[in-house]
Structure formats: structure tokens, C-alpha cells
Amino acid sequence: MKSGIILFLFLLLSVSCSNPKNRQKVEATDATYTNPLWNEAADFSATYYDGKYYFLQSRNNKIILRKTDDMTDLKNAVEKEVWVPTDKSNSFNLWRPELHRVNGKWYIYYAADDGNTDDHQLYVIENESSNPMRGDFVMKGPIMTNPEWNWGIHVTTFMHKGEQYLLWSGWPRRRINIETQCIYIAKMKNPWTLESPRILISRPQYEWERQWVNPDGSRTAYPIHVNESPQAFCSKDSTKVFVFYSASGCWTPYYSLGLLVADADSDLLNPSSWTKSPEPVFSSSSENKVYGPGSVSFLPSPDQQEIYMLYHARNDQNGSSFRTIRLQKIQWGTDGMPLFGAPVPVGVSLPKPSGTLEN
């Protein structure tokens, strides 16, 4: 792919290609790990930069940053509280912060509101330090996503052909009796300002994207149809841009991973450039007792030879258990497309990402 998307992959997410390798059950040793990695799973993301993994999480209306050489040892990572909002407008319900390195500075993108979740908006904070665990993050402001100052959550950013883009989940219009979350994209003027109007590239159209009632009948107060948590990625041959997203209610076993695909040379702001997979690419496994997998981050192994996805999932189908954090290796198909397989059962010993023991 062109230099922009390469910058995104290697500097922002720093993901790399992996070679297919069968999963094996092995004895638990220092060279293996088991899922879940950690039980603290609300609103997290992770990225890799300069040999370190950075894990972000919202906790008690604060943003927590953790740093480690070994993502499988996440629970023992060094932790720092990096952001405590002081303005009421963004002091409540902080959701899914993400850390990105852009133009030599660190930025954290997150969603928050004033205590009313209908007022969720996108915010960005900046740190000029070379180490995000040092220095101070300062507010650059809310991101105006449209003239109506509409709702937005689950924000991410990526570079493509020298241009920065923003992806997020938003409403086409204010909720009344039903809520519909869609995936939007826009080009950015700078890391905190949009240059283009928001462009809708995915709405919940298939039945597997529109599930909001659990098998036991438990449900939200009104229908909520979900496309959220977008993440940009690329094909192994660098000719395609992917946007993976989570669909259906995260409180249900139907929460799963969807896929949008565009040619690398196409206009990413043209909705017709994007093709949606008619089926989910990663979903619940009743056989493995893993339900509602989603909200992925893509991470390379320490030696850059493999790619992993960090995601959350539950152990029961009716949403009564907590979401926990899991890590799973991605394989590659002969067509250069990533293959996710089925979510691995809890407690299965897996080889640590290649290069981990060399650190």
C-alpha cells in the first residue's frame, strides 16, 4: 500500500504480516499464555509502538494507560492515570480511548458526555512528550462531526496516502424510539479538526447486525441496532483497506465482527468504494463457550512476524458474565485476507507471540 497506510500500520498500530501456523495445545510454561488475559475489560484499546505495547482503558471516568513488553502479561503492566476531565461536558461515561502517534506527538481519542449518554461526543487530547507515560495530555477540544453536533462514540484514526482519516460510530439522527449506530469516515485537517463532511459507509442492514434481545428475553428498553468500534487494517498484499467493526448489541451473544473492504487506490470518502461482507467474520462459538466477541485492536508480535487481535468476549450467552480480555493470533488466507477462525476457549494454553521471550 502507499506510504500513508504503511505509516498507519507501522507507526500507529504497527501491525505486520503473519505466516499461517496451526494452534496447538501445549503445557503452560513461560512461553505460553491462556485467555482471558485480564478481567478488567470495559472500554479498552491497545497499540504497539517502538517495542512497547500500550493499553488504554476508561475507569471511574478517568483514562488509564498501561505499558508492557509482553501483552500476554497485561495484568502486571505498569499503569498511569493520564487523563481526568475537568469540564462537565466530557467528564462522564468515557468510552474506548485510543492512543495514536501522529506527526511526532501522542493523541488520545475518546468519547464522553455531560452525564446524559445522548450527548456523547468525540474528544482528543495531546501530549508532546516522546513517551506517552510522561508529560501531560492537554485538551485540544471536541471534534465537530457535523453541523447538528450529533452523537458519536468509538473513535479511531489512521493515515492513508499522506492524509489522516477519522472513523467512528454515530447516529444519522437523534434517537427517538429506536437507536441506529452507523460507521462514518471523514478526512482530517489536523488531529482534532475534520476537513470533510462525515460520510456514512455502513449502517446495520443485515439481521446479524440488528440483534438487541438476548436468548432469555432480556433486552434494552428500546431497539438498538449497532455498528460500532471501527478499526482500519490492510490486506497482506497491501492492495485493500479494511475496516472491521462490531455489530449487534454488546450485551448479547450476537455481538460479532463485520468487515468493510475498499481498494487502496480508491476514494475512501466515496461510499461506493466500500463493500460489506454479508456475513460476520468473527462471532460467538457455543462449542467453545465464547460469546459476543468484538471491539478489536490489531497488534504485531514483538518480532513483527505475526499479527494478533485483542478483543473482549463473555462466557455465557445471556450477558450475565463480565466481558474479559482475550488475545488471538490471526492467520492469512491464500487471497491475502485475514482469517480469524473461532474464538479460543478459556484456559487453552497458546504459544506467546513470536519474539516475546527475546525481549
C-alpha positions in Angstrom: 0.0 0.0 0.0 1.1 3.6 -0.4 3.3 5.3 2.3 0.3 6.7 4.2 -1.3 3.4 5.1 2.2 2.0 5.8 2.8 4.8 8.3 -0.5 3.9 9.9 0.3 0.2 10.2 3.8 0.5 11.4 3.8 3.7 13.4 0.2 4.0 14.7 -0.8 0.4 15.0 2.5 -1.1 13.9 0.9 -4.3 12.6 2.7 -6.7 10.4 2.1 -9.8 8.3 1.9 -13.3 9.8 2.5 -16.8 8.5 -0.2 -19.4 8.9 0.5 -21.8 11.8 -1.8 -24.3 13.4 -2.8 -23.6 17.0 -1.5 -26.2 19.5 -2.4 -27.2 23.0 0.9 -27.1 25.0 1.8 -27.3 28.6 1.5 -24.0 30.5 5.1 -22.5 30.7 6.7 -19.1 30.4 6.4 -19.5 26.7 2.6 -19.8 26.7 -0.5 -17.9 27.8 -4.2 -18.5 28.3 -7.3 -16.4 27.9 -8.6 -14.3 29.4 -5.6 -12.1 29.9 -7.3 -9.9 32.4 -10.8 -9.4 33.8 -10.8 -5.6 33.7 -12.4 -5.3 30.3 -14.5 -2.2 29.9 -13.8 0.2 27.0 -10.3 -0.7 26.2 -7.9 -0.5 23.2 -4.3 -1.2 22.6 -1.5 -0.2 20.2 2.2 -1.1 19.6 5.0 1.5 19.2 8.8 1.2 19.3 8.9 -2.1 21.1 6.2 -1.4 23.6 2.5 -2.3 24.0 0.2 0.5 25.2 -3.2 -0.4 26.7 -5.8 2.2 27.3 -8.9 1.9 29.4 -11.6 4.1 30.9 -12.1 3.5 34.6 -14.2 5.6 37.0 -14.4 8.4 34.4 -10.7 8.6 34.0 -8.3 7.3 31.3 -5.7 4.8 32.4 -2.6 3.9 30.3 -0.6 0.7 30.8 2.7 -0.1 29.2 4.3 -3.5 28.8 6.8 -5.5 26.7 4.5 -8.6 26.8 0.8 -8.1 26.0 0.1 -11.6 27.5 1.3 -10.2 30.9 -1.1 -7.3 30.7 -2.3 -7.6 34.3 1.2 -6.8 35.5 1.8 -3.9 33.2 3.0 -0.5 34.5 0.0 1.7 35.0 -0.6 5.5 35.0 -3.6 7.7 35.2 -3.2 10.1 32.2 -6.4 12.0 32.0 -9.0 13.2 34.4 -11.6 15.5 32.8 -12.3 18.8 34.5 -15.1 20.1 32.2 -18.5 18.7 32.8 -19.2 18.3 29.1 -16.7 15.4 28.9 -16.5 14.2 32.4 -18.9 11.2 32.3 -19.2 7.9 30.5 -15.7 7.9 29.0 -15.7 5.2 26.3 -13.0 3.4 24.5 -10.0 5.7 24.5 -7.3 5.1 21.8 -3.7 6.2 21.7 -2.1 7.3 18.4 1.2 8.7 17.4 0.7 11.5 14.8 3.3 14.0 13.5 5.6 13.4 16.4 3.0 13.8 19.1 0.8 11.5 21.1 -3.0 11.8 20.8 -5.8 10.1 22.8 -9.2 10.0 21.1 -12.2 9.1 23.3 -15.9 9.6 23.7 -17.6 11.2 26.7 -20.7 13.1 27.7 -22.1 15.5 30.4 -23.9 12.8 32.3 -26.5 12.2 29.6 -25.4 9.4 27.2 -27.5 11.0 24.4 -24.9 13.8 24.5 -21.9 11.6 23.7 -19.3 13.4 21.6 -15.7 12.8 20.4 -12.8 14.4 22.1 -9.0 14.5 21.6 -6.1 15.3 23.9 -2.4 15.8 23.0 0.9 15.1 24.7 4.2 16.4 23.2 6.4 14.0 25.2 8.1 11.3 23.2 6.9 8.9 25.9 3.1 8.9 26.5 3.7 7.7 30.1 5.4 11.1 30.7 4.4 14.7 30.1 0.9 15.9 30.3 -2.1 15.4 28.0 -3.9 18.7 27.2 -7.4 19.1 25.7 -7.4 20.0 22.0 -11.1 20.1 22.0 -14.2 18.2 20.9 -14.4 17.1 17.3 -17.2 18.7 15.4 -18.6 15.8 13.3 -21.5 17.6 11.7 -23.3 20.9 11.9 -26.0 19.4 14.1 -23.4 18.5 16.7 -24.6 14.9 16.6 -23.8 11.9 18.8 -20.5 9.9 18.4 -18.6 7.1 20.1 -15.8 4.6 19.5 -13.4 6.9 17.5 -10.2 5.8 15.8 -7.9 7.4 13.2 -5.5 6.3 10.5 -3.2 7.6 7.8 -3.6 6.8 4.1 -1.6 8.3 1.2 -0.4 11.1 3.5 -3.9 12.0 4.7 -5.3 11.5 8.1 -8.8 10.0 8.4 -11.2 9.6 11.3 -13.6 6.7 11.8 -16.3 6.5 14.4 -19.8 5.2 15.3 -22.6 7.8 15.1 -26.3 8.4 14.7 -27.9 9.5 11.4 -30.3 11.5 13.6 -31.2 11.8 17.2 -32.8 8.8 18.9 -36.5 8.9 19.5 -38.0 5.4 19.8 -35.1 3.4 18.2 -31.4 3.9 18.1 -29.2 3.2 15.0 -25.5 3.3 15.2 -23.6 3.7 11.9 -20.0 3.8 10.8 -18.7 7.2 9.5 -15.5 8.3 7.9 -14.1 11.8 7.3 -10.8 13.4 6.3 -8.9 15.4 8.9 -7.4 18.9 8.6 -5.3 18.2 11.7 -5.6 15.6 14.5 -8.5 17.5 16.2 -10.4 19.0 13.2 -12.3 17.5 10.3 -11.7 18.8 6.8 -14.5 17.0 5.1 -18.2 16.2 6.0 -18.9 12.9 7.6 -19.6 10.1 5.2 -21.7 7.1 6.1 -20.1 3.9 5.0 -22.0 1.3 6.9 -25.4 1.0 8.6 -26.9 -2.1 10.4 -28.7 -3.7 7.4 -28.3 -7.4 8.0 -30.2 -9.3 10.7 -26.9 -10.3 12.4 -26.2 -6.5 12.8 -29.6 -5.7 14.3 -29.8 -8.1 17.3 -30.7 -6.5 20.7 -32.7 -9.2 22.6 -30.9 -12.0 24.5 -32.0 -15.6 24.2 -33.6 -15.4 27.6 -35.6 -12.4 26.6 -33.6 -9.8 28.4 -33.2 -6.6 26.4 -32.7 -2.9 26.4 -35.6 -0.5 26.9 -35.9 0.2 23.1 -34.4 -1.4 19.9 -30.7 -0.6 19.4 -29.2 -1.6 16.1 -25.4 -1.4 16.2 -22.4 -0.8 14.0 -19.5 0.4 16.3 -15.8 0.1 17.2 -14.3 0.5 13.7 -10.7 -0.4 13.2 -8.7 0.2 10.0 -6.3 -2.6 8.7 -4.9 -3.7 5.4 -4.6 -6.9 3.3 -1.4 -8.9 3.3 -0.6 -7.7 -0.3 -1.4 -4.1 0.7 -3.9 -3.6 -2.1 -7.0 -3.4 0.1 -8.1 -1.2 3.0 -10.2 -2.9 5.6 -12.5 -1.5 8.3 -13.5 -4.1 10.8 -16.4 -3.1 13.1 -18.6 -4.7 15.8 -22.3 -5.3 15.2 -25.4 -6.0 17.3 -25.7 -5.3 21.0 -22.6 -6.0 23.1 -24.9 -7.3 25.8 -26.0 -10.1 23.5 -24.2 -13.3 22.2 -24.9 -11.9 18.7 -22.2 -9.2 19.1 -19.7 -10.0 16.3 -17.1 -8.6 13.9 -18.1 -7.3 10.5 -15.9 -6.2 7.6 -15.8 -3.4 5.0 -13.3 -3.5 2.1 -12.1 -0.8 -0.2 -9.3 -0.8 -2.9 -6.2 1.0 -1.6 -6.3 3.4 -4.6 -10.0 4.2 -4.3 -11.6 7.3 -2.8 -12.2 6.3 0.8 -14.8 9.1 1.2 -16.9 7.6 -1.6 -19.5 5.2 0.0 -19.5 3.1 -3.2 -15.8 2.4 -2.7 -16.7 0.2 0.3 -18.1 -3.4 0.1 -19.6 -5.0 3.1 -19.3 -8.7 3.9 -22.8 -10.2 4.1 -21.7 -12.4 7.0 -19.7 -11.7 10.2 -16.0 -12.6 10.1 -15.7 -13.4 13.8 -18.6 -14.4 16.0 -19.7 -16.5 19.1 -18.8 -20.2 19.4 -21.2 -22.2 21.5 -18.9 -25.2 21.2 -16.0 -23.2 22.8 -18.4 -21.3 25.2 -17.2 -17.9 24.0 -20.0 -15.4 23.3 -20.2 -11.9 21.9 -16.6 -11.3 20.7 -15.8 -7.8 19.4 -14.1 -4.4 19.9 -10.8 -5.5 18.4 -7.4 -3.9 18.4 -4.7 -5.3 16.0 -1.2 -5.9 17.4 2.0 -7.3 16.0 4.2 -9.8 17.8 7.4 -8.3 19.2 9.4 -9.5 16.3 6.8 -8.2 13.8 6.3 -11.7 12.3 2.8 -12.4 13.5 -0.4 -10.4 14.0 -2.8 -10.7 16.9 -6.2 -9.3 17.7 -7.1 -8.2 21.2 -10.8 -8.4 21.9 -13.4 -8.8 24.6 -16.0 -11.7 25.0 -18.2 -13.3 27.6 -18.5 -16.9 28.9 -22.4 -17.0 28.8 -24.9 -16.3 26.1 -27.3 -14.0 28.1 -24.8 -11.3 29.0 -24.7 -12.0 32.8 -21.0 -12.5 32.9 -18.4 -9.7 32.6 -16.6 -9.1 29.3 -13.0 -10.3 29.6 -9.9 -9.5 27.5 -8.6 -12.1 25.1 -5.7 -12.3 22.6 -5.8 -14.5 19.5 -3.4 -14.9 16.5 -4.7 -14.0 13.0 -3.9 -16.3 10.1 -3.8 -15.4 6.4 -5.8 -16.9 3.5 -4.2 -17.5 0.1 -6.1 -14.4 -1.1 -4.3 -12.2 1.3 -7.3 -11.8 3.6 -7.0 -12.3 7.4 -8.6 -15.4 8.8 -9.9 -15.2 12.4 -11.3 -18.6 12.9 -13.4 -19.3 16.0 -12.7 -17.7 19.4 -10.4 -19.9 21.5 -11.9 -21.4 24.7 -10.9 -20.1 28.1 -7.9 -21.9 29.6 -6.4 -23.3 26.5 -2.6 -22.8 26.5 -1.4 -20.9 23.5 2.2 -20.1 22.3 3.1 -16.5 23.2 3.6 -14.1 20.3 6.8 -14.8 18.5 9.8 -12.8 19.8 8.2 -12.3 23.3 10.9 -14.2 25.1 13.7 -12.4 23.3 12.8 -9.0 24.9 
